[in-house]
Amino acid sequence: MEHIRTPKVEQVRLLDRFSNKSTNGTLYLTATHLIFVESNSNNSTSAGQEVWILHHHIASVEKLSLTTTGCPLVIQCRNFRLVHFVVQRERDCHDIYSSLLRLLRPVSYEELYAFSYNPKQNDQQREEGWQLIDLGAEFERMGVPCDQWQLTDVNRDFKVCETYPRDLYVPITASKPIIVGSSKFRSKGRFPVLTYFYQEKKAAVCRCSQPLSGFSARCLEDESLLQAISKANHNSRFVYVMDTRPKLNALANRAAGKGYENEDNYSNIRFQFVGIENIHVMRTSLQKLLEVIGTRSLSMSDYLVGLESSGWLRHIKAVVDAAIFLTKAVTVEGVSVLVHCSDGWDRTAQVCSLGSLLMDPYYRTIKGFMVLIEKDWISFGHKFADRCDQLDGDPKEVSPIFTQFLECVWQLTEQFPQAFEFSEWFLLQIHEHVHSCQYGNFLGNNQRQREELQFWRNMYHQFDRSMHPRQSILKTILTLRENSCKAESALQSLESRLQQLGVTPIVTSDPPAPPPTRDQRSSALPPRPDSLILGAPINHKEEHQRQDDDEQEEVGEEATESFDTERTVEGSSGTESRKQSYGELDGTYSSELAKEEPAVVSLEFGVARMTC
Amino acid sequence: MEFSEHIKTANVEDVVLRQPLHPPSRGTLCITGHHLLFSDREETGTRQFLLLLKNIDAIEKSVENLSAYSGLFSNAGHSERMSGSSGTITIKCKDLRVLQLDIPGMEQCLNIAHSIETLSCLDCASEMYPFFHRPSDLSLQDQWGLSSTEKLYSQMKELHDRWRVSTVNRDYSVCPSYPPAVIVPKNIDDSMLKKVAKFRQGGRFPVLCYYHRKNGMVIMRSSQPLPGANRKRCKEDEDLLQAVLDGSDKGYIIDTRSSQQATQARMTGGGFESKSSYSCWKRLHRQMEKCVGKALQESLIKLVEACGDESNNMDRWLSKLENSKWLFYVQTALSTAGLLAECVERDGHSVLVHGSEGKDSTLLISTLAQLIMDPHCRSLEGFLALLEREWVQAGHPFMQRCAHSAFSHARLQQESPVFLLLLDCVWQLWRQFPLALGFSEALLLRLATEAYASDFGTFLCNSHQERWALGVMERTHCLFKALLRPRERDYYSNPLYEPTELAIWPSVHPQSLQLWRGFFLRWTQQSRHLEEAQEEIRNMVIEWGKLALS
């Protein structure tokens, strides 16, 4: 591309964020990626570390002032990666810097991994987006339409509300004039519609935006729409209206002609504030958090104080608390709930989707989770492009709302390791495959939300290898599973051979646990986990590599692979580097190490993509 | 037995027991010399609940006498009045469990409470339950314990040309807190050892505790030297340390006190090895002594209080966690151990570790460093043997340190949860290297419980000498042996264990350390979920193992 002035710079140092270590290598600039390849300094057999940075992930590039060793370039990524290069010549540094600045924005979205919930595609190709995941089928799964809820075509041409999807579900008693009237009374026309239907108790979760009530305005259509929602549920005489904002914010909105429902005007509602802060607070909070955890040689108490003052975990808890309230109301009391915030696309999306996750085990499967995101986030118009800073937009509109949602889900997977099919770190995808799906019942009921919330290290320190647990249980289990599958298929192929040869398999002569042999190549590849998110811890290349090697120590290699020997203990007087101290072992696993790396990266991309 | 004099009411019917994670149940409560026994008679079959009285840290009682007034004014009979009253005893255990007993009858309630209070505080070691515990599948004739100095020495052929086993302490006269046999340099004879012992606090002269096979370097441990204010020297002590070096150019002394504290210790007769007299040794000071004293006990109390706080407030939780400083202590312990391991493994020098007494922080970091470096210590047997060598035999005063836990209102004396801190650090290692350690979290939890209240004799008394005097080795069973019985071994071993020869360097960034939820939040629903997940992994691995063998 014409923006790239210097495609390759040699002799670049990559500084480690938390120690004084650095690695030398070469920096390549391509149309889509910035690639750093470590030069093979002391050992020609070991392929160096590679760092791939998608331009689109880069949040900011900063050129620091020139030092004696070179010109530092700090790149901050949206997936919380922070790289610090030192380029020897200032001109090269400036070239890269200016190229990057140009390259940051005009990325063609089609080149991005076709993630089903790619936000930009949604903005442009909303109609087509629907066909990826069939939301109609999803609502059917919930039992809608039914005798109380119907599909309405009022928004067919996005006339009533342009940020809503075309197919909307409303109470059967709500006529078109009521809907249109109500939408005029709601901010951005986002009138109350169904988002989740809890079949067992016939209770519904609806969402909308704030009413334009100001200090005294009322709207009869809106009132009768709420009445209709209430009527649709015979179990209860009222609906909860959850305003997910703090009361103060809602009051302030009244001055702008917006506000919240007046309980006197709506005969059948119970009104409740939940107190999740707005996008600006969240953005600042995350910034503070990142600042704290980016500090070098951070002390324990600074860390905890910083964690506290960032308030990030408090906000996470507020979201989860709101979801628990929602879940309890629906599943225990059997009351329908209407959720809104200001515009009904940030906090509302968080609370509705998290609540559905708590209520419905289906959303805890891989497919279900994608459906959930499609439904509550994409189709109901979460402003991914703005919130994730995809276009050159208003920085005030950027906010880690979706990240926050993902973190909430992660907190749940931490607390209920067995309840989720998908996971980054959790093992239970396999559990799901070995045993038939036995999901827990309602999470919401026995939920004890307390101090168990913790810092999500793997999100915010994804790329700081020294901070990771050095060994992953998940990976080992996947390997073990893979191995047992291999053993099984080898057994089968051997048996079929025996049959071909006309020998009936005799149990006693059956070789116990034959190590997978070369005829495995003729047989099909062993079954692989069919997860999309996590299914790639072992890639094909690696498999061949393994087969070429003697295959005794597969598991052992896994164990050693993840040793990052980053020195973390201070006050050292040792001078030996890792390569020297583990020198004798390099031959045995370093090639494996190199092969392993892309797998790790691809796994992490799972998050990376979702966060941006 | 004289226990009976403390028991006025041995049996109470119709008691309601509430315990975490279980629905309340109604049944009979029975109190014996060592146990609280509760059996309920549900239709589904009787369930028994047995609690060692020693496990009880504190109790609270509240009595409601509903008919007290009516009793005054009417002529109601005694029994009738009693039936109207009831009492509640809240029992707080040393394993952080909180139980509640609703007992009908005020008098019975008070009697029971009184019995629990007195019986749980008896501190005569020879009357404790281990002396009465007789499980059917263990025999007292078995060899006691897993390892001994002699056994270690005979296994390590590498030691033989430079080191010897000295039995100078066979009658515990040289050092009361050491075992009878210790490993010392070959060219230091027993008479010299006696002189060295006089120069070290409590007679704890430098002994070998770890030999690093890769480079022949060693870890020694001792207590502080006693140069005092007038800077006395001891030729034999200097010779001993010189003999440890054996030609290599230098060694490190890791002092677990800050240099200021070490200087202050001179005033009270203690001190440190001065540069002039020990020219080949380089001293490194690490402020750790706080990690073991009263401050640590207070930290535990604060942390447990924070964990028990029911208010759902994130900020308060974080500030309480910070305020307890527990994680700070974990971090300090791990990083000092890392430093020690680094000196030996990366730098290739021998190290002497000591604090002031050499019974707490010294043992803590030498144990952790061995776990980091030595693959043998990371298996189940290896870990238990390590604990036996470095804690039980090396004279960690378990009885004093573990007399009370976080709930007790008793005045603090010698209590300090150093052993718990060790287990927490090991757990952090285990979390960072889930495949490298051969034991499971369940083992750490079991040890944390057993250190405070046990059926076994392993953690009784404060030193080898006391144990010998009471005949612990003859009259009680060994916990470590019991943990290696086949069924228990299955439960306590790590299904994913893959031994690795490499050192496991833990990360000590604050972001990498976590609260040990399995212990501190053990009695909540959430830990149960984690436990179930662990169980599932175990089953899975076993199943695959079978598959591979089929």
Interface residues (C-beta under 8 A of the other chain):
Chain A: F18 I293 L298 S299 M300 S301 D302 Y303 L304 V305 L307 E308 G311 L313 R314 K317 D321 Q415 F416 P417 Q418 F426 L427 L428 I430 H431 V434 N446 R448 Q449 R450 E451 E452 L453 Q454 F455 R457 Y460 H461 S466 M467 H468 P469 R470 Q471 S472 I473 T476 I477 L480 R481 N483 S484 A487 E488 P512 A513 V555 G556 E558 A559 T560 F563 T565 E566 R567 T568 V569 E570 G571 S572 S573 G574 E576 S581 Y582 L585
Chain B: L284 R286 A306 C307 D309 E310 N312 M314 D315 W317 L318 S319 L321 E322 K325 L327 F328 Q331 S335 G338 L339 A341 E342 C343 E345 R346 D347 R431 Q432 F433 P434 L435 A436 L496 E498 T500 L502 I504 W505 P506 S507 V508 H509 P510 Q511 S512 L513 Q514 L515 R517 L521 T524 Q525 Q526 H529 L530 E532 A533 E536 I537 M540 V541 E543 W544 L547 A548 L549 S550
